[in-house]
Amino acid sequence: MSKKVITTVGTSILTNWDANKQSQYESLEDLVFFAKSEKETNFDLSNEDYNELKNHVFGIIKNEIPNEISAEIKSILAIAEEVGADIEVYLLATDTVLSVLACELIKDWFYQKSEPHEHKTSPEEKDAEGNITKEAQKVNIVIHFKQDDTHICRGLNVVGEGAGDDFKEKGFFSLIDNIEEHKPDILCFSGGYKAIIPIITIMGQLKGIPLYCIYEDDESSLIEFGNLPVGFDWVKAEKYYDFLNLPDKDILSEIQKTEFNNIRKEMIDYKIIEEKESVYKKTALGTILYKFIQETLPTASQVMGFYIELKLLEYYSRKEYKLKGGNKIYCYPSTRTNTRREDEFSELMDYNTNELNQKANREIDLFIFEKLEDRNTNFKTLHGGFVTFECKPLNRFEDALLQSYGQLLNFKKTPKEHCIFLYQENDFKNSYDQNLNRAKSILSTKIQKSERFETVKQAFLQKNVTLRIMYSLVVRNQVTKKNGQENEYMEFMKSLIYVREFDY
């Protein structure tokens, strides 16, 4: 199977000439004169002078050996040898005529003999009599480049008035979109502006994409940068996602709400958003975070949710559960539902599509059984009652309501009670009680403003299932050299969670 490679393209194919060769390329000076200051978007690439010049330059370079042509060609050939497989290369140009021309010249260089380009990764071997003992190893290289927005990063230009703003506000975002568009297996940044390297590096690290480049002072060696086991803090990611999911024009008004105002400084400090002309906008880093959360939220963000379920399991393994009427259930909790097969739930839930058309509604995060023998049941025979839990971060209260409603619609055997359990991380600046009161205040506001809450509450009443809302803090400890903490969640994982109920 071929590997998909993205490489950014600079102008080395036009500038990597020895001083003693310059006399052969006088036309390049003309090219630089009229093209270096021009954005691609402002220049007609069908211009006869441009095409004549392109053909003239290609006539000069087509017979040059790869190591004397460009960093991009050297990198592509080296990557093909490194991976030992066919590769498809997508060239990304900056918003300049020179970079677009360089892309076309690179594509033409590869295709001057055949399409796709055939490259030997190892030579054939012969014995003393000249007989071939080992065939040469070959790979095919396919080059993709079009003069459109999927290959030209609009705004990625450092020349002209306002270029700096365009670079930051348009260029970075265009680069991110183009990488997302082509979904590469490998990222190469041997060419192009140095300022784009951090963006490419962050995307490569988060998405687990290998990074390659040719080091400028040792152009014979290809350097691979591996992927570290890094990622976003998912408690923070979930907290910021609601704002990043808004159009830029709405971020400010949402953040100004009392319960969210403290988030503004955090997001600015992390360079996730920035303020300009009284509007908050996602930065390039904020856009990467947003796209990454969109791709991985259904799986990666659940890691904290699983921890919460286990902390609840620990809590109710030690504590008795009191029903709303005051009766106690001596708990036999289970969180194994996410790994059970559908047929094990068939006696508990209807697996026909309900009106919400959401399969996720059938997953129960935590069961509490009244009888020990029900812990391992497939729900065919229940000896006692049971209670169900739905766990979500506090800022996803509406999602918790929707999922709980979907679960209610699917129940064949109804629980005695259903609990929506919400969690919120603490703020280092405030005390535990202050954080707890703040969480309670946010929850109160969400319930008052929710258009869905009353409908869900009434639906549970009609089924004779008590709906309860509980909440707790994810208590983090500030990591400093002085206190010796290595992980801000260490104390949370070591300590028993405390559950509070919200009386609505």
N, C-alpha and C positions, 0 to 999 in steps of 0.2 A: 504494500500500500504506500502511495506517495505521501510525502510530508509537505505540509503547507507552510511556506516561509514568508514573512513580511520583512522587507528591508527598506529603511529610509534612505533617501538618495540626496546627496549633495552635488557638488560640482567638480569632484576630483578628476573625473574623466576629461574635463576641460583644462585642468590646472596642473596635473601631475606630469609636467614635462621638464626635462633637464634644461638648464640654461643654454647649453650648446645646441639644443634642438629648436630653440624659439624661432629661429629664422624661417623654419619650415611652416610655422603656424601663424603667420602674420594676420591671417583672417580671424584668429581667435581674439585678437585685440579689438577688432571691429565688433565681434559678437559681444564681448564684455561691455563695450562702450554703449551699445544700444539696448542690451538686454539686462544688465546687472541691476539697473535702477527701475526696471519694469516689473510690476506684478503680472502674474500669468493672466489674471482676470482682466487686465487692462490692455492685453496685447493679442493681436489677431495671429493665431498660430497657423493659419492658412496663408499667411503673408508669403509672397514669392521669394523675397529676400531671405526670410527665415528658412524656408525649405531648401533654397539653393545653398545656404550656409550649412545647414544640417547635412546635406548630401556631400558637401565639400569636406567637412570635418570627418564624416564617417569614412570617406575615401582615404583619409590620412591614418585613422586609427585602426582600420579593420584588420590590418596585418600585424599589429603590435602584439607582443606576448602579454598575457594577462597581468603579470606582475608590474607592467609599466603602464597599464591603462587606468584602472580605478580601484579604490578600496572596495566598492560594491561588487565588482566582478570577481576580485580576489576572494572576497568573503563568500559569495555564492558558490564558487568552485570548491572552496575549502569546506563549506557546510555539506555539500554533496558528498565529498570524500569522507567526512566525519560520520555522517549518518548512514552512508553506504546504501542509500535507497533513492528512488526517483523523487524529485522535489518540484513543487510548483511555487514559483516566486512571484509575490505581488509587490510591485514597486510603489512606494509612496513618495510623491514629490512635494516639495515646499511650494508656496504660492509665488513662484518666480519662473520666469521664462527659462533661465539657465538650468534649473532643476528639472523642469519638464523636458527640455532638450536632452539633458543627461539621461533621463529615463528612456527616452526613445533611442538614444545611441546605444545604451546598454542592451535594450531589447534587440536592436538590429545586429549588434555584435554577436549575440548568442545565436541568432537565427540566420546568419549569413551563409551557413553551410547546410543546415537542416533544421526542421521544426518538428518535434522538439530537438533541442541541442543534445548531442550525445557526448558524454564526458567519461574518459577513462579514469577510474579511481585507482587502478593498479595496472602495470604493463603486463603484456604476455611474457611468458618465460619459455626459453628454448634450450635444448641440450647442445652438446658440442657439434653435433651433425646438423644443427639448424632446425630440428624438429620441434614443433610447439608442444611443450609439456604442460603448460597451464594457460588457459585462455585469459585474455585481458578482462578485467571486471569493468563493466560499464553501467552508467546510470543516465537517465533522461532528465533534462532540465527544461521545464516549461516556464516561460516568462510572461507575466500578465501586466499590461499597462494600457490604460485608456485615458484620454483627456476628459475626465469627468470627476465628479465630486467624491467618488469612491477611491480615487487614486491621487488626487491633488488635494492637499490639506489647505483649504481656504483660510486666509488670514495668517498663515505661517510664513511671515515675511518681516524682515528687520529694517527695510529701506523705506524711506518716505515719511511724510507727516502722519502721525497717529499710528505708525507701525507697531510701536510698543504695546499700545492698547489692543490693537487688532490681534497681535501675537497671543496676548494673555486671554482676551475675551472671545476670540474666534478660533485662532490657530490651534490652541491646546485641545479645544472641544472637537474640532474637525479631526485632529489626529486620533483622539480617543474613539470617535465614531467609526473611523476607517479601520482601526484595529478590531473593533467589535464586529464590523461588517464582514471581514474576511476570516475571522476565527482561526488564527494561525496556530501551528504546532511549535513554531520557532520564531523568535523575534531577533532581528539583526539591526544594530544601530551604528554600523561602521561609517555611514554617510549622514549628511544633514547637520542641522544646528545642534550644538552641544546642549543647548537649553532644553531640548526635548528628551534628553537621556533620563532625567528623574522620572518623568511621566511613564516612559516605556518600561523603566526598571520596576516601578511600583505595580504597573499592570502585569508584568511578567511574574513578579513575586506572588501577587495575590491569586493569579489564575494558574500558577504552576507551569508557566511557559518558559522553556530554556531561553537564555539570552546569549547572543554571540556578537563578537566584534573583532576586527583586526586592530591590534594596538598600533598607534601611529608611529612609534619609534622602533617597532619590530614587525614590519609588515609581512614577514614570512609566516607568522604564527597566528592561529585562530584561538581566541580566548573564549571559553564558555563560562558563564556565571550560573552556578546552580541555584536551586530554589530553597530558600530557608523556610522552616516551618513557622511562618508568620501569618497573621490575619488580623482582622478588626476585633475589638472588644465588642462582643455581641450584645451585651447589656446596653452599652452606649449606642451601638448601631441601631438597635430597635428603638431606642429613645429618639434618635435623630431622624429616623426614616420618615415619620409622619410629616416632618417639615420639608425634607428633601423631595418628598413625593408631590409637593404643591408646586404650582406655577410660581416663578420668581416673584410675581406681583403680589402674591398672597402670603408669602413667608413672613413678612413684617407684621401684618395684622394678626396672624396666628400666634406669633411669638410674643406679641405685646399683651396677650391675655395673661392675667395675673399669675396663673399657675405655671406658665411656661417661660416667663420673662428671664428666669435664671439660666435657661438653656442658651440664650443668645450669646453671652460672653464665652461660654464653652465652645460653641460652634465657630465663633470668630477666632478664638485662640488656637483652635485646631486647624484653622485655615480651610474650613469646610464651606463656610459662606463668607461673603464680604459685603460691606455696605457701600453703595454708590448712588448718589442722588436720591437719598431716602428710600432706596429699594435694596433689599437683601437678595443677592444672587449666589447661586452655587458656584464655587470655584472649580478649577480642573480637578483638584483632589476630592472635592465634594461630589463631583459628577462620577468619578471613579468609584467612590464609596456607594453612591446611590445605585449605579449599575451593578456593582458587586452584590449589594444586598438584594436587588431584584432577582439576580440569578440564583443566589444561594439561600435566601431567607427561608424557603420551605424546608431546608435540610439543616444548614449550618446553625441558624439562629435557634433551632430547637435544642441545641446542646444545653443552653442555660435552662430551657424548659424541662429537660430531662433531670437536671440537677434539682430543680425545684420539686419535681414529682418525687424524687428519692428523699429529699428533705421532709416532704409531707409524709411519705411512707415511714420515715424514722420517727416523726412526731407522733403519728397515730399508732405506731407500734408501742409507744410508751404511754400514750394518753388515751383515755376513753373518749369516745365521741358522744356528745349529748345532742339528742334530737331536739328540734325546736320546742316540742311539748315538754321537754324536761327528762324524758326517758334516756337511759344510757345504753349505748351499744359498745360492748367490749370488742375492740376492733381486731379484724383480721384483714389488713389492707393488702392490696395487690396492685402493681403497676405494670403487669406483664401484657397488658392488652395491646400495646403497639406492635408486638411481635406475633400475636395470635392470627391464625388464618380466619378467613371469612366464615367457613363452615362452623367454626367454634362459636361464632356469634349469632348463628342463624336462629337460635331459640330466644335470643334476647332482642335482636334488631332485625328490622325488615330491610333487606338489601336491594329492594327495588328503588329506583330513583325517586326521591321525594321532590316536592315542589321547589326546593332550593338547588337540586341537581348538584350536590356536593358530597363526594364520597368521604371527605375528611370529617364530616359530621358524625361518622360512626365510631370514631376513635374516642374512647374514654380514657382520660389521663390517670385516674385513680379510682379504684373501687374500695369501699369499706363494707365488709360483710358482717352480718349479725351472728352467723354460725360458722364455726371453724371448717366444717365439712364443705361449705360453699366456696372456699378459697380456690379449690382446684376444679370446680365444676365447669361444664360447658353450657351452663344455664338451662339444661334440659329439666333438671329437678333442683329447685331451690328450697332449702330447709328454713330459711329465714329471710328477713329483709336486707336491703343493701342501699348504699348511698353512692352517688357518682360525683366526680370532680372534673371540672374543666379549668386548666391553668393557663394564664396568659399574663404578659406584662401589663401594667396598669394603662399604658398608652394605647393598648389594643382592646380596650373594654368593649367597643362595638363589635369587634371580631368575636370576642368571647360570647356576647349575646347571640350573635348569628349562629355560631357553632352549637351553642347550647339549645337553641330553638330547633336546629336541624336534628340534633340527637333526640329531642323530645318527639319529633315527628316520626322517627324511626323505631322508637321503643315498642316492643311487643309486651314485655314485662317491665312495668314502670318501677323506678326506685322510690324509696320513701322520701328522699330528699335529693336535690341536685345543688351542688355548690360551685359557684364561680369564684375561683381563687385567683387573686391579682397580686402581683409583686412589683415593687418599685425599689430602685437602688437609692442608697442614702447620699446626701450631699455632705462632703467632708467639712464644710464650714459650720454646719449646724449640729446640735445635739441629737441623740436618738429620739427623744420625745418630740423635738421640733420637726424632725424628718417624718415621724409617724403622723403628727398632726397635719403636716403638709400633704402627705399621701391621702389622708382622710378627706381633706379639703378638695383635692383634685377629684377624688372619686365622687364626692357629693356633687361637684359641678358637672361631672360627666353624666351622672344619673339625671340631674335636672334638665340638661340640654339634650339628652338622648331622645330621638324620635322613635326608637325601637324598644326601649326598656318597658314601657307600659304594655305593649303588645306581647312581649315575651313573658312578662309577669302574669298576665291574664291567661296565656296559653298553659302555663304550668298549673295555675289554679284550677283550670277546667279539667286537667288530668289528675287532680288531687296529689300533685307533687309539690312539696315545699321548695321554693327557690331561695337560696341563701347566698349572700355575697360576703366573702372573706378576703382579707388582705394581709400582707406582711412586707417587711423590708429585707432587701438583699444588702446586708450590712458589710460594706467594704472598709478596709483599713488603708490609710494613706501609706504608700510605700516610700520610705526614706532610708538613707544610709544610717541614720541615727537609731531608728527602731528595729533595723535589721530585717524588716519584712521583705520577702522576695515576691510575694503575690498578694494583691489587694483583696483577693477572695479567700485567703487562707483561713481567717477567723470564721468566716461564714460557713465554710465547709466543715470546720471543726465543731461548731456550736450547733445547738438545737434551734430550729426555726421557731419563731413565736407567731401564732395565728390570732388575728383579731377579726371580729365580725362587724360588718357595717349594717346597722339597723336602718332600713329604708322605709 
